[in-house]
Amino acid sequence: MKKKNLILLLLLIVGMISCSDNVDTIEEANLKYSLVSPDNVRIAKSAEDLNSKITDGKGTISNVNYIKTDKNSVIAIIDYKIDSEEISIILISGIENFKFPKDAVIKLGNFSSNISKTNGEDDIYISCIGKNCCAPGGTYNPNTQLFTTFCKCESGDNSGCTMKVSRKPPEISQN
């Protein structure tokens, strides 16, 4: 009798785990972007979690693209919109080496030990401030584990772009 109850309990636990996995799969199947990088690193538990983390619930994530890294790190380019302002940032986790252009203007945000709104202690966000065309980009070299980042405009005129590096996503300035 005890053996039968133990088997029923195990089946119930397996069934509950399977159901919760299916809910995530259904939610993620409806997204236009993936919450998991090609290297199988999850950037958020759900779309709502990512939206809360990036926009503090004030905006909408429109797209996530990944730069190929290794299994212990992630570089995600996240596009989102708050009110009518479109913003693009890079979420970086697990990368130690950075190379910035020699003429880059970099503003460091406040780095604090309160990481309750980030994915982990080593999350970094890179955004570009300036002209409407300023957008972050970069490349990753898995051999050197070096992420080379930049701010750019499609027109090639990057003179009005300023790079911002922070522990949290940029906030929208209230005019």
C-alpha positions in Angstrom: 0.0 0.0 0.0 2.8 2.4 0.9 4.6 1.7 -2.4 1.4 2.5 -4.4 1.0 5.8 -2.6 4.6 6.7 -3.2 4.2 5.9 -7.0 1.0 8.1 -7.1 2.8 10.9 -5.3 5.7 10.8 -7.8 3.3 10.8 -10.8 1.5 13.8 -9.3 4.8 15.7 -8.9 5.9 14.8 -12.5 2.5 15.9 -13.8 2.7 19.2 -12.0 6.2 19.9 -13.3 5.1 19.0 -16.8 2.1 21.4 -16.6 4.2 24.3 -15.5 6.7 23.7 -18.3 3.9 23.7 -20.8 2.6 27.1 -19.6 6.0 28.7 -20.2 6.2 27.1 -23.6 2.8 28.3 -24.7 3.5 31.9 -23.4 6.9 31.9 -25.2 5.5 30.5 -28.4 3.2 33.6 -28.6 6.1 36.0 -28.2 7.8 37.6 -31.2 11.2 37.1 -29.5 12.8 34.5 -27.4 13.6 34.8 -23.7 16.4 32.2 -24.1 19.6 33.0 -26.0 21.0 30.6 -28.7 23.5 29.5 -26.0 20.6 28.5 -23.8 20.8 31.4 -21.2 17.5 32.7 -20.0 17.2 36.5 -19.7 13.9 36.5 -17.8 11.4 34.1 -16.4 8.5 35.5 -18.5 7.7 38.3 -20.9 6.2 40.2 -17.9 9.3 39.7 -15.9 11.5 41.1 -18.7 9.1 44.0 -19.2 9.2 44.8 -15.5 13.0 44.5 -15.4 13.7 46.7 -18.5 10.8 49.2 -18.5 9.7 49.0 -14.9 6.3 48.1 -16.3 5.9 51.4 -18.1 6.6 50.2 -21.7 6.5 47.3 -24.1 9.4 45.1 -25.3 9.2 44.9 -29.1 12.2 42.7 -30.0 15.2 40.9 -28.5 18.2 39.9 -30.6 21.2 38.0 -29.4 24.9 38.2 -30.2 26.5 34.8 -30.1 28.6 34.2 -26.9 29.4 31.1 -24.9 27.3 29.0 -22.5 28.1 31.1 -19.4 27.2 34.6 -20.8 24.6 36.5 -22.7 24.5 39.6 -24.8 20.9 40.7 -25.8 19.9 43.7 -27.8 16.5 44.7 -26.5 14.2 47.1 -28.3 11.3 48.6 -26.4 9.0 51.5 -26.4 7.8 53.8 -23.5 5.1 56.3 -24.5 6.2 57.2 -28.0 9.9 56.9 -27.4 11.7 53.9 -29.0 14.7 52.7 -27.1 17.4 50.1 -27.8 19.7 48.8 -25.1 22.2 45.9 -24.7 21.8 43.6 -21.7 25.1 41.9 -20.9 25.6 39.2 -18.3 28.7 37.1 -17.6 31.1 39.2 -19.8 34.2 40.6 -18.1 36.2 42.1 -20.9 34.9 45.2 -22.8 36.5 47.3 -25.5 35.0 50.7 -26.3 35.9 52.9 -29.3 38.8 55.3 -28.6 36.5 58.3 -29.2 33.5 56.9 -27.2 32.1 59.1 -24.5 31.0 56.9 -21.6 28.8 57.8 -18.7 28.9 55.4 -15.8 25.6 54.9 -13.9 25.3 54.3 -10.2 26.6 50.9 -9.4 25.2 49.7 -6.2 24.8 46.4 -4.3 21.0 46.5 -4.7 20.5 44.2 -7.7 16.9 43.3 -7.0 15.7 44.4 -10.5 18.5 42.7 -12.5 19.2 39.2 -13.5 22.4 38.9 -11.5 25.2 40.7 -9.9 27.1 41.1 -13.2 24.3 42.5 -15.5 25.4 45.6 -17.4 23.2 47.7 -19.7 24.6 49.8 -22.5 22.5 52.4 -24.2 23.1 55.4 -26.4 22.0 58.9 -25.8 21.8 61.7 -28.3 20.4 61.9 -31.8 17.3 59.9 -32.5 19.3 57.5 -34.6 21.8 56.5 -31.9 21.7 52.8 -31.2 24.0 50.4 -29.4 25.7 47.5 -31.1 28.7 45.3 -30.9 30.6 42.1 -31.5 31.7 39.3 -29.3 34.9 37.3 -29.7 34.6 33.9 -28.0 38.3 33.3 -28.2 39.3 36.3 -26.2 35.9 36.7 -24.5 36.0 40.3 -25.5 32.8 42.3 -26.2 33.5 45.3 -28.5 30.6 47.8 -28.3 29.7 51.0 -30.1 27.0 53.6 -30.6 26.1 54.2 -34.2 23.7 56.0 -36.5 22.7 54.3 -39.8 23.8 57.5 -41.6 27.3 57.1 -40.2 27.3 60.4 -38.3 27.9 59.3 -34.7 29.2 62.6 -33.4 26.1 63.3 -31.3 26.0 59.9 -29.6 27.0 59.3 -26.0 27.3 55.8 -24.6 25.9 55.1 -21.2 27.0 52.0 -19.1 24.8 51.2 -16.1 23.6 48.5 -13.8 20.0 49.3 -14.7 18.1 50.2 -17.9 18.0 53.9 -18.8 15.1 55.9 -17.4 13.1 58.2 -19.7 13.6 61.8 -18.8 10.4 63.6 -18.0 10.2 66.9 -19.8 
